[in-house]
Amino acid sequence: MLFSTLEGEKVKIKWVRNIQIHLTLKFLGFTPDIDINRLKGIIADVTAKFEPFELTIRNTGCFPLPNRPRVLWLGVNDEKNELALLVNDLEQVLEIEGFPMSDKPFSPHITLARISYPQKYTPNVSRYLQSSYDEIVLPLNRVQFFSSELLPYGAVHTLLGTFPMGENI
């Protein structure tokens, strides 16, 4: 349905493959292998303090602006502020451990597509932005830690660890 709102556009839109769809809590950038086990311990400690909860996916949007979109996304609603608390805890512990804080405020979303420029045309995303769909309830019961490698055909994600919410490992 959302895909069809952009059919016929004379622009190159790279849709995220289903297997790559995710919600990013923290992007670390380049991280030396020596830090991976320490990061796993940090993530395990933080996630153990939070019980599983639910998020709701219910709107569409784009970054940075509708007249020049680069990312098309689904909005993640955190009515009880549980996701924000989890991310804030993670950010604080990571900063204490020497990892830089994010320079942008956390904006929970699920990326569906990317648009690169220069292109001859800019897509008209108004139909996409005005789309409606049934809410999707997303249970959050674990955090997964991935590495990602950007290759010419797209990003490849490798699972480094899974950390259940509310459980001491």
N, C-alpha and C positions, 0 to 999 in steps of 0.2 A: 504494500500500500504506500509506504513512504517513498520507496524507490520510484514508484510510478508518478509521483508528483514532479519528478525531474526528467521524465522521459521526453525525448525530443529536443532537449537542450543541446546546443552546439558547443559543448564544452567537455573537457576530459575530467571526469569525476572518478576517483579511485575509491571504490566501496570496500570497507573492511570485511574480510572473510569471516564467516560465522565463528570459526575456531579462534579467531584473534580478538573477538569482542571481549572487553574487560572494563573494569572500573579502576583507575589508577588512584592509589592513596598517596603515593610519594614517588617522585622520579629522582633517582640518585645520580644519574649520569655515569660517567666512567668510574668504575670502582675496582681497585686492585683485588686480585684473587685472595690475597692475604686477609682482606676484610670481610669476606663472605660469611665465614663461620661466626664471626662476631655479630654481624647483621642478623643472622638467623637467631642467635640468642636474644637479641634486642626485640625482634619481632615476636618471638615466642613469649617473652616476658610481658610485652604490652598486650597482645591478644588474649593472654590468660586472664587479664583483669576485666575483660568485657564479655558479658553474656551475649549469645546470638540475638540478632534483632532483624527487623524488616525495613526495607526501603521501598519507595514507590517510584516507578518510572511513569511519568505522565505528561511530558511536554517535549517540544522540539526547540532547537536553537542552532546558532552558528557562532563561530569565532572568526575574525574579530568583529566584523560588521556585515550586515546583510547585503550591502552594495559591493562588497569585495570579500565574500566568504572563503575561508581556507579550510574550516572544519565544520561538518554538519554533525550534530549530536542529539542524543536523547537526554532529557533532564532527569536527574536523580533527586527526589525529594526526601529530605531527612527531617520529618516533622518533629521527632522527639530529640533531635540534635545529637543522636548517638554516634552517627558517623563522624560528625565534626569533633566530638570529644575523643574518639579513637584516633583520628588523624592528628589532632592537637597533641595528644599524649605521645604518639609516635614521633612527631616533629621535635618535641621537647627533649625526649630521651636521645634521639639521634643527634641533636645539637650538642648536648652534654658530651656525647661520645665523639664529637669532632666532625660530624657531617653537617654541611651547611643547611640552614633553613631555606625553605622555598621563598623566592622573591615575589611570588604571586600569591594572592589569597586562594585558598582551596575552593574550587568550583566543581562539585561532583557532577560528572557527565559520562556518558558512554559514546565514544566516537563511532559514527557510522560511515563517514566518508571524509576524504581529504581532496582538496582542490589546489593544484599547483599553478603558479603563474610564472612566466608570462604565457598567456593564451590570447587568442584573437577575441574570444567572447568571455563575458562574465555571466555565470548562471543567474537566472531569476529564481531565487529561493523562496519567494513569497508564498507559493502554494505549499511548499514543504513546511515553512514556519507556521502556517495556519492549519496544518493537518491536525486531526484529532484521532485518537485511538483509545481503546480500552486501557485502563491502568494496568500496569504489570507490577505485581508484588514480587520483590526480589529478596529472598531470605539471605541474610549475611551470617554465615555460621563458621566461616574460616577466612583466613587471609593467605594468599599465595604469593610467593616471592619469585619473581622472574628476572632473568637477564634478557636483554634484547640486543639483537645485532641487526643493524640496518644494512640490507643488501640491495643491489640494483632492482630486484623484483619485489621488494618490500621487507618489512621487519620480520625477523624470526625470533620467537620467544622460547626460552628454555626454562622449564620449571626447576627452581632450586630448592624449594621447600613449601610445605603446606602446614599452616598453624591454626588449629581449631580454636574457636572463640570459647573463653571461659574454662579452658582446660590447662592444667599444668602438665607439661610434657616431661 
